[in-house]
Amino acid sequence: MMKLNAVAAGALVVALLISVQPAAADGDGRGYDKKGVEYTVRKEVEKAIKCDSGVGAALVRLVFHDCWVNGCDGSVLLDKTPYSINNGGTEKAAVNNIGLAGFDVIDVIKAKLGAAVSCADIVVLAGRDAAAILSRGRITYAVETGRKDGVVSSAAAADATLPTSTMEFQQLKDNFARKGFTQGELVILSGAHSIGVSHLSSFHDRLDSSTATPIDGRYAAALAKDVDAQKAAQMTPDPTEKNNIRDMTSKFRKASGYDATGVDTAAVGALDNSYYHANLQNMVLFKSDWVLRTDDDAATDLVEYRDNATKWDNDFADAMAKLSKLPAEGSHFEIRKNCRTTNQNYYYY
Ligand code: HEM
């Protein structure tokens, strides 16, 4: 096992960026130079990840949270709409959208591309590029463009639609089925939790002995210790932890008894199948990850993806491509001038 210091981590990010060239693309027939659009998005995502490696995970998550609610329509980006003001806010205010980020990167890209491209297209392109960079070029897929931006965004709808980390297996399965996704795709897409961070409030149930679902005892103890240290140092009641134990320090991994066999512990922040190694050791944060072990078929998939990294890369790419195609719902669309606001005041809800 290797401990990655800050210099090595920086070098890894640079290596990731160099190793993956922007995808060439044909024109999409909608009148703009798609190659230029894709190139610009790619360059801006590279730049953003170089400045802040955590933003790549945020961009991957943004695709899920935009496309799951009203389809891929950029609704997750809106700060307010006339409707949202008296109705609990836009999707950003949803409990299930805790920690959502990457909005600044979308704004920068939009400022470069203007009316040529919708905010909804930018979300799926940026998420696709972040996945390619963080996976060191192993996860690649084509996405169509031509989406339009929706004008509706509601926190209540996001909370009613997005899955939560405390769901049971059947609830997760039903949630995915409602969007046309299979149980297999649930297992595949959950592998996105090989990257990024989570707030304590999203996994505190796992540390509370009165409600805890099985979680490795040593891992839970190491987490509790780290959480307490952060609370004391930062005076925050809701600190964050890395989703993937691979990304914790070697001291933390050792204290947890983590078995890194088959995992590249130097690949801190990489989007890969290490989530399956962690899950099968009971070392994942969310109950929603752990419950995948409780179904025979899902558990078989977990083992398969742990043992076959390339299969997971390919299946994850396919599932992300499918996610990026969820059609926008609603009757009024536009290409927003600013991704955070609708172009006009719409009252058709
Ligand atoms: C299967 C149901 C899922 C549940 C219940 C779930 C839940 C969560 C929760 C609670 C967090 C932490 C939020 C926080 O406390 O800050 C999180 C983070 C994350 N999720 Fe999921 N998620 C699910 C599926 C997905 C999918 C399908 C993707 C992507 C395709 C995804 C990508 C991510 C990423 C990348 C992060 C880290 C974000 C960051 O560091 O900024 N998740 N998820």
Boltz pocket constraint, residues with backbone or C-beta under 6 A from the ligand:
constraints:
  - pocket:
      binder: B
      contacts: [[A, 54], [A, 56], [A, 57], [A, 58], [A, 59], [A, 60], [A, 61], [A, 64], [A, 96], [A, 98], [A, 99], [A, 100], [A, 101], [A, 163], [A, 164], [A, 165], [A, 166], [A, 172], [A, 186], [A, 189], [A, 190], [A, 192], [A, 193], [A, 195], [A, 196], [A, 197], [A, 198], [A, 199], [A, 200], [A, 201], [A, 202], [A, 243], [A, 286], [A, 288]]
      max_distance: 6.0
